[in-house]
Amino acid sequence: MTSRNPVGETEQFLHKQIPLSRAMGVRVESNDGKQFVLTAPLSLNHNHLGTAFGGSLSAIVMLAGYGLLWLELGDRECHIVISKSSISFRRPVHGIIRAVCHRPESRILAQFKKKFAQKGKAQIRLVVTIGEEGHTAVDFEGIYVAKK
């Protein structure tokens, strides 16, 4: 008998479906019911200044939202896309990149799942942050759409 490992399954899914995540060295750190966390090493994602490349920061925050929804929906055949986003780069990231997708309120997530189950399509706003040394380095907000 094999036990399911949703975190490992999510990481494998991201690497298979979104090859950039593998090239970036993205790893699923945790999913504790309050937040979904992805990490990536600076060594694979740096710019000419030795800090995290803005494109890598953008990609990992988007992937964090994608990963949270993929786990929450449990529908391995659904399509998740981002329809709108905004990002603020507040300060450079000098070390490991750690993107934290904050789980929406239970009520909002339940409405999203109910609409998805009933209509086969739903959208939700997700917030992801990247912090370093107690300071927010990146703020991201995205509207994600899930379709059957």
Sequence and secondary structure as in RCSB ss.txt:
>XXXX:A:sequence
MTSRNPVGETEQFLHKQIPLSRAMGVRVESNDGKQFVLTAPLSLNHNHLGTAFGGSLSAIVMLAGYGLLWLELGD
RECHIVISKSSISFRRPVHGIIRAVCHRPESRILAQFKKKFAQKGKAQIRLVVTIGEEGHTAVDFEGIYVAKK
>XXXX:A:secstr
     HHHHHHHHHHHH HHHHHTT EEEEE SSEEEEEE GGGSB TTSSB HHHHHHHHHHHHHHHHHHHH  
TT EEEEEEEEEEE S   S EEEEEE   HHHHHHHHHHHHHHSEEEEEEEEEEEETTEEEEEEEEEEEEE 
